[in-house]
Amino acid sequence: MASRAEITAKYARAYRGAAKKDKGRLLDEVVAVTGWSRDNARRRLVTAAKPRPATPRRRHRPRKYSLDALKVLQRVWAFSGGECGKYLAASMPVLLDALERHGELVAGKARYSPEVRDELLAMSPATIDRYLAPARARDPLRGKSTTKPSPLLRTSIKIRKAGDEVEDTPGFFEGDTVAHCGPTLKGEFARTVNLTDMRTGWVFTRSMRNNAHVHVLAALDHAVEGLPFEITGLDFDNGSEFINHDVIGWAAQRKIFFTRDRPYKKNDQATIESKNNHLVRRYAFYWRYDTPEALALLNQLWPLVNDRLNYFTPTKKPVGWATDTAGRRKRVYDQPRTPFDWLMAAGVLSPAQEAELTARRDALNPADLARRITSLQDRLTGLAREATLALQTSLDKPLPDTARGVKLRDAS
């Protein structure tokens, strides 16, 4: 068809201004070359000979916000840790106040001004996502699951399902461990204990040498000391690092309610499973960390990440169900708020504790957090990247020779 269209266009220019006899001759040639009927060839030549109307140029809608606002938005987004549009729009006032307070954004410098601030505060989540689309990237590496069901004490621990109601007060945490094993589970490597409060979204993260109960209990002790409110309950999967006499005895001694999810039902722990990805994997990547130096760097990284997520990164909670215009059932969420705001609204802290946490948030510089996090990530990557890639290469096995043992017929 492309060749026929090319031939038609070639003959159409001569057909348009030719005499009647010449048009008959041109029709005969087109019919002979293309195999069309005479009527079809005539119709196509006439259509191709007509001048085409000029295609109107598409008018691009002018940019609503200035280039200065776009450049400052990219800086604020980088300082926030790459939040999505909905969360960044909700946390924009807090981030701008903090960056101005610490001298990272100064009016009259680096494109920042009161007008730019007003533009940033007026941006919708969709606009933020559209403006930041070129800056987003994905990590190609993937991890491995290390959860092994433990039959020990399983029948004596209450099961918590995905549909169970969330507690009204802070203090009930979902927990899990993430293995920094790289491409293989062989040998010893660091693990990270990750805890998330179900009511406020407050996170606590701590890395340990391995899954021995001594290290697990030490990480839980750090959580008790480091959290600004009391732990009232813990929910874990069926891994043996948590389902054992030592951890259950530790929880009973502190009167902490202990539950577990159903085997092979990850939706029972949907909150912590999502945190494992966009907290531990996003900030510590998928390299193998099996040295004391790497473990020390991880435990320097997590307090910075926790401060960013707890004080400056909003979360949202499901509040019910509704139906869309097509009658389909959909989840309804409340307005995004930071874990700090959720905790303040819960009313479980004393005025002195609220003042202390507020002062701590005001003392944090999001830009300084971003720089220190990036520095530690670079050091972790430089420490573990080559070793992890070398280990991956050693594990890659060549494909088997499928032609071995097959007798081929002699061509002669």
C-alpha positions in Angstrom: 0.0 0.0 0.0 2.9 2.4 0.7 4.2 1.8 -2.8 0.7 2.3 -4.3 0.3 5.6 -2.4 3.7 6.8 -3.6 2.8 6.0 -7.2 -0.6 7.7 -6.9 1.0 10.8 -5.5 3.5 10.8 -8.4 0.8 10.5 -11.1 -1.6 12.8 -9.4 0.5 15.9 -10.0 0.5 15.2 -13.8 -3.2 14.1 -13.8 -4.4 17.3 -12.3 -3.4 19.5 -15.3 -3.5 17.0 -18.1 -5.8 17.0 -21.1 -8.6 14.5 -21.5 -6.6 12.1 -23.7 -3.6 12.3 -21.5 -5.7 11.6 -18.4 -6.9 8.4 -20.1 -3.3 7.3 -20.8 -2.3 8.1 -17.2 -5.2 6.0 -15.9 -4.1 3.1 -18.0 -0.6 3.3 -16.6 -1.8 3.5 -13.0 -4.2 0.5 -13.5 -1.4 -1.5 -15.0 1.0 -0.8 -12.2 -1.3 -1.0 -9.2 -3.9 -3.5 -10.3 -6.8 -1.3 -9.3 -10.0 -0.9 -11.3 -10.3 2.1 -13.5 -12.9 3.8 -11.3 -10.8 3.2 -8.2 -7.7 4.6 -9.9 -9.6 7.7 -11.1 -11.0 8.4 -7.6 -7.6 8.0 -5.9 -5.9 10.3 -8.4 -8.6 13.0 -8.0 -8.4 12.8 -4.3 -4.6 12.9 -4.3 -4.6 15.9 -6.7 -6.7 18.0 -4.4 -4.7 20.5 -2.3 -4.7 19.4 1.4 -6.0 21.9 3.9 -3.3 23.3 6.2 -3.2 21.4 9.5 -3.7 23.9 12.3 -0.8 23.9 14.7 -1.7 22.7 18.1 -1.5 25.5 20.6 0.2 24.5 23.8 -1.3 25.9 26.9 1.0 28.4 28.5 2.8 27.3 31.6 0.8 28.4 34.6 3.7 28.6 37.0 7.1 30.3 36.4 10.4 28.6 35.6 11.7 29.9 38.9 8.9 28.0 40.7 9.7 24.8 38.8 13.4 25.0 39.7 12.7 25.6 43.4 10.1 22.8 43.3 12.7 20.4 42.1 15.0 21.4 45.0 12.2 21.1 47.6 11.2 17.7 46.2 14.8 16.5 46.4 15.1 17.7 50.0 11.8 15.9 50.9 13.2 12.6 49.7 11.2 12.4 46.5 7.6 12.6 47.8 4.7 12.1 45.5 2.5 15.1 44.5 -0.3 14.4 47.1 2.2 14.2 50.0 4.4 17.0 48.8 1.5 19.4 48.4 0.4 18.5 52.0 3.9 19.0 53.5 4.9 22.0 51.4 4.1 24.7 54.1 6.1 22.8 56.7 9.0 22.1 54.3 9.2 25.7 53.1 9.1 27.1 56.7 11.9 24.7 57.7 14.1 25.5 54.7 13.6 29.2 55.2 14.3 28.9 58.9 17.7 27.2 58.3 18.7 29.5 55.5 18.3 26.9 52.6 15.8 29.1 50.8 16.5 32.8 51.0 14.4 35.5 49.2 16.4 37.0 46.3 18.8 34.0 46.0 18.7 30.9 43.8 15.4 31.9 42.1 13.5 32.0 45.4 11.1 34.8 46.3 7.8 35.4 48.1 6.1 35.1 44.7 7.7 31.7 44.1 6.6 30.6 47.6 3.0 31.6 46.8 3.2 29.6 43.5 4.5 26.5 45.3 1.8 26.6 47.9 -0.9 27.0 45.1 0.3 24.0 43.1 -2.1 21.0 43.0 -0.8 17.5 43.5 -1.4 16.7 39.8 0.6 19.7 38.7 3.5 18.8 41.0 3.6 15.2 39.6 3.5 16.6 36.1 6.3 19.1 36.6 8.5 16.5 38.4 7.9 13.6 36.0 11.3 13.8 34.3 13.1 13.7 37.6 11.7 10.4 38.8 13.7 7.1 38.5 13.4 3.5 39.5 15.8 1.1 41.2 16.2 -2.0 39.0 17.5 -4.3 41.8 15.2 -6.6 43.7 15.5 -8.4 47.0 14.7 -11.8 48.5 12.2 -13.0 51.1 13.7 -14.6 54.2 10.5 -15.3 56.2 10.4 -18.9 57.3 7.3 -20.0 59.3 8.0 -21.0 62.9 5.9 -23.7 64.4 7.0 -22.7 67.8 4.3 -21.1 69.9 2.2 -20.3 66.9 -1.0 -21.8 68.3 -0.7 -19.8 71.5 -0.5 -16.4 69.7 -3.6 -14.5 68.5 -4.0 -14.1 64.8 -4.6 -10.6 63.4 -6.3 -10.4 60.0 -6.3 -7.7 57.3 -9.8 -6.6 58.0 -9.4 -6.1 61.8 -10.1 -2.6 63.1 -7.1 -0.3 63.6 -6.6 0.8 67.2 -7.8 4.3 68.1 -4.7 5.3 70.1 -1.0 5.2 69.1 1.1 2.3 70.3 0.2 -0.7 68.2 3.0 -1.5 65.8 3.4 -3.8 62.8 6.9 -5.2 62.6 9.1 -7.1 60.2 12.7 -7.7 59.3 14.4 -7.0 55.9 17.4 -9.0 54.8 20.4 -7.2 53.3 21.6 -10.4 51.6 22.1 -9.3 48.0 21.7 -12.1 45.5 22.0 -15.0 48.0 20.8 -16.0 51.4 24.0 -18.0 52.2 26.3 -16.8 55.0 25.8 -14.0 57.6 24.5 -10.6 56.6 22.8 -7.6 58.2 19.1 -7.5 58.9 16.9 -4.4 59.6 14.0 -4.4 62.1 11.3 -2.1 60.8 8.3 -1.0 63.1 5.4 1.2 62.0 2.6 2.5 64.3 -0.8 1.7 62.8 -2.5 4.8 64.0 0.0 7.6 63.3 2.4 6.0 60.8 5.4 6.7 63.1 8.4 4.6 62.1 11.4 3.1 63.9 14.2 1.3 62.1 17.3 -0.4 63.4 19.8 -2.8 61.8 21.4 -5.8 63.5 24.1 -8.3 62.8 21.7 -11.3 62.2 18.4 -12.7 63.3 19.6 -14.2 66.6 17.2 -13.4 69.5 19.9 -11.4 71.3 20.1 -8.9 68.4 16.3 -8.9 67.9 15.8 -8.1 71.6 18.5 -5.4 71.5 16.7 -3.7 68.5 13.3 -3.9 70.3 14.9 -2.3 73.4 16.2 0.5 71.3 12.7 1.0 69.9 11.2 1.2 73.5 13.8 3.8 74.4 13.7 5.8 71.2 9.9 6.1 70.5 8.2 9.2 72.0 5.2 7.1 73.1 4.6 3.7 74.7 4.4 0.5 72.7 1.1 -1.3 73.6 1.1 -4.0 71.0 3.2 -5.7 68.4 2.1 -7.6 65.3 4.6 -9.8 63.4 4.6 -12.4 60.7 5.3 -16.1 61.4 9.1 -15.8 61.2 11.1 -17.6 63.8 13.1 -14.4 64.7 9.9 -13.2 66.4 7.9 -16.3 67.2 10.1 -17.7 70.0 10.1 -17.8 73.8 12.6 -15.0 74.2 10.7 -12.4 72.3 7.3 -13.4 73.6 8.8 -13.4 77.2 10.2 -9.9 76.5 6.7 -8.7 75.4 5.0 -10.3 78.4 7.4 -8.7 80.8 6.5 -5.3 79.5 2.7 -6.1 79.1 2.9 -5.6 75.4 0.0 -7.3 73.4 1.4 -9.8 70.9 -0.3 -11.0 67.7 0.8 -12.6 64.4 -0.7 -12.7 60.9 -1.9 -15.7 59.0 0.7 -17.7 57.1 1.1 -16.7 53.4 -1.3 -13.7 53.8 0.8 -10.6 53.3 -2.2 -8.4 53.2 -2.5 -8.9 57.0 0.6 -6.8 57.3 0.1 -4.5 54.3 1.3 -1.4 56.2 4.7 -2.8 57.2 5.2 -4.6 53.8 4.8 -1.2 52.0 7.3 0.3 54.5 9.8 -2.4 53.8 9.9 -1.3 50.2 9.7 2.5 50.3 11.7 2.9 53.6 14.3 0.1 53.9 14.8 -0.8 50.2 14.5 2.7 49.0 17.1 4.1 51.3 19.4 1.1 51.8 19.1 -0.3 48.3 19.6 -4.0 47.5 23.3 -4.5 48.1 24.7 -7.1 50.4 25.8 -5.7 53.8 27.9 -8.3 55.7 30.6 -6.3 57.4 30.7 -4.3 60.7 31.4 -1.1 58.7 28.3 -1.5 56.7 26.2 -2.3 59.8 27.5 0.9 61.5 26.7 3.0 58.4 23.1 1.6 58.4 22.5 2.5 62.0 23.8 6.0 61.2 21.4 6.2 58.3 18.1 5.1 59.9 17.8 8.0 62.5 18.0 10.5 59.7 15.5 8.6 57.5 13.1 8.2 60.5 13.3 11.9 61.2 12.5 12.7 57.6 9.5 10.3 57.5 8.1 11.1 61.0 8.3 14.9 60.8 8.1 15.9 57.1 6.5 13.0 55.1 2.7 12.9 55.2 0.6 9.7 55.2 -3.1 9.1 54.7 -5.5 6.7 56.4 -8.5 4.9 55.0 -11.7 6.2 56.6 -14.4 4.2 54.8 -15.9 3.1 51.5 -17.9 4.9 48.8 -19.0 4.3 45.2 -17.8 6.1 42.1 -19.9 7.4 39.2 -20.0 3.9 37.7 -21.2 2.3 40.9 -17.9 0.6 41.7 -16.8 0.4 45.3 -13.8 2.5 46.1 -11.7 3.3 49.2 -12.0 6.8 50.8 -9.0 8.4 52.5 -8.6 11.4 54.7 -6.4 14.3 54.1 -2.6 13.5 54.2 -0.8 14.5 57.4 2.6 13.8 58.8 3.0 11.2 61.6 4.0 14.1 63.8 0.6 15.8 63.1 -1.2 12.5 63.7 0.6 12.0 67.0 -0.2 15.6 68.1 -3.9 15.1 67.2 -4.1 11.8 69.2 -3.8 13.6 72.5 -1.6 10.9 74.2 1.3 13.2 74.9 1.7 15.6 77.8 2.2 19.3 77.0 5.9 19.0 77.9 6.3 16.1 75.4 4.4 18.0 72.7 6.7 21.0 73.2 9.8 18.8 73.1 8.7 17.1 69.8 7.8 20.5 68.3 11.1 21.9 69.2 12.9 18.9 67.7 10.9 19.2 64.4 11.8 22.9 64.2 15.5 22.1 64.8 15.6 19.7 61.9 16.8 21.0 58.5 15.3 19.0 55.6 18.2 20.0 53.3 20.8 18.9 55.8 19.0 15.6 56.3 19.0 15.1 52.5 22.7 15.8 52.2 23.6 13.5 55.1 21.4 10.7 53.8 22.9 11.0 50.4 26.4 10.9 51.8 25.7 7.8 53.8 24.1 6.1 50.8 27.1 6.9 48.7 29.4 5.3 51.3 27.2 2.2 51.6 27.2 1.8 47.8 30.9 2.3 47.6 31.4 -0.3 50.3 29.1 -3.0 49.0 28.5 -2.5 45.3 31.5 -4.3 43.8 31.3 -7.2 46.3 27.6 -7.7 45.6 28.1 -7.6 41.8 31.0 -10.0 42.0 28.9 -12.4 44.1 26.1 -12.1 41.6 28.5 -13.0 38.7 29.8 -16.0 40.6 26.2 -17.3 41.1 25.2 -16.9 37.4 25.3 -20.4 35.9 25.8 -21.0 32.2 22.9 -22.5 30.3 23.2 -26.3 29.8 24.3 -27.6 26.5 21.1 -29.0 25.0 22.9 -30.4 22.0 25.1 -32.8 24.0 24.3 -36.5 23.3 22.3 -35.7 20.1 23.5 -37.4 17.0 23.4 -35.2 13.9 23.0 -36.6 10.4 26.1 -36.3 8.3 25.5 -33.7 5.5 27.7 -35.6 3.1 
